[in-house]
Amino acid sequence: MERMAFETELHQQGYAVVVDRRMEPNAVNLEHTHEFDARLLVLDGTMTVTAAGTERTYNAGDTFTMSAGCRHSERSGSMGVRYLAGRRYPAVR
């Protein structure tokens, strides 16, 4: 998916915060959760995400969604990774 189309979809789906992030080569973010729904587009490199015992690697052009509260870990590839992340925070009631 291309960046412009991805950003348009993010805004249409209520992802109000969009950040351009990087991870250094072979970096690891240990298991954690987020208080927001996340939708990512890998711009360069690779990222491997492990959730519920399943590991999946995403390459440039790939997108994925992670629900708030989902326990997961992340690992960048040997060249690192750059990604665009949309964050959608739950409505306050």
C-alpha positions in Angstrom: 0.0 0.0 0.0 1.2 3.5 -0.7 1.6 6.1 2.1 -0.9 8.6 0.8 -3.7 6.0 0.5 -2.8 4.6 3.9 -3.0 8.0 5.6 -6.3 8.7 3.9 -7.7 5.4 5.2 -6.3 6.1 8.7 -8.2 9.4 9.0 -11.4 7.8 7.6 -11.2 5.1 10.2 -10.7 7.5 13.1 -7.0 7.2 13.6 -6.4 10.8 14.7 -2.7 10.4 15.6 -0.2 9.4 12.9 3.5 9.0 13.7 6.6 8.2 11.5 8.8 5.8 13.6 12.0 3.9 13.3 13.6 0.9 15.0 17.4 0.3 14.7 18.6 -2.9 13.1 17.8 -6.0 15.2 16.1 -4.0 17.9 13.6 -5.8 20.2 10.6 -4.3 22.0 9.7 -6.9 24.6 6.1 -8.0 25.2 3.9 -5.1 25.9 0.4 -3.6 25.2 -0.9 -0.3 24.0 -3.9 1.7 25.3 -4.8 2.5 21.6 -5.7 0.6 18.5 -2.7 0.7 16.1 -2.6 0.4 12.3 0.9 0.3 10.7 2.4 0.6 7.3 6.0 -0.6 6.9 7.8 2.0 4.8 11.3 0.4 4.7 12.9 -2.7 6.2 11.2 -5.5 8.1 9.4 -5.9 11.4 8.4 -9.2 13.0 5.5 -9.1 15.5 4.7 -11.9 17.9 1.2 -12.1 19.4 -0.7 -15.0 20.9 2.2 -17.3 20.1 2.1 -16.5 16.4 5.1 -14.7 14.7 4.6 -12.8 11.5 7.1 -10.7 9.5 6.0 -7.6 7.6 7.9 -6.0 4.8 7.9 -2.7 3.0 4.3 -2.0 1.7 2.7 -4.4 4.2 0.1 -3.1 6.7 -1.3 -4.6 9.9 -3.7 -3.7 12.7 -3.2 -4.3 16.5 -6.1 -3.9 18.9 -5.7 -2.0 22.1 -4.7 -4.3 25.0 -3.2 -7.0 22.7 0.0 -8.4 24.2 2.8 -8.5 21.6 6.5 -8.1 21.0 8.3 -6.5 18.0 11.7 -7.1 16.4 13.2 -5.2 13.5 15.2 -6.9 10.8 18.9 -6.7 10.0 18.4 -3.3 8.2 16.1 -1.9 10.8 12.6 -0.7 10.0 10.7 2.5 9.4 7.0 2.6 9.7 4.0 4.8 9.8 1.7 4.2 12.7 -1.9 5.4 13.2 -3.2 5.5 16.8 -6.9 5.4 17.6 -7.7 6.0 21.2 -10.9 4.7 22.7 -13.7 7.2 23.2 -14.1 8.5 26.8 -17.6 7.9 28.1 
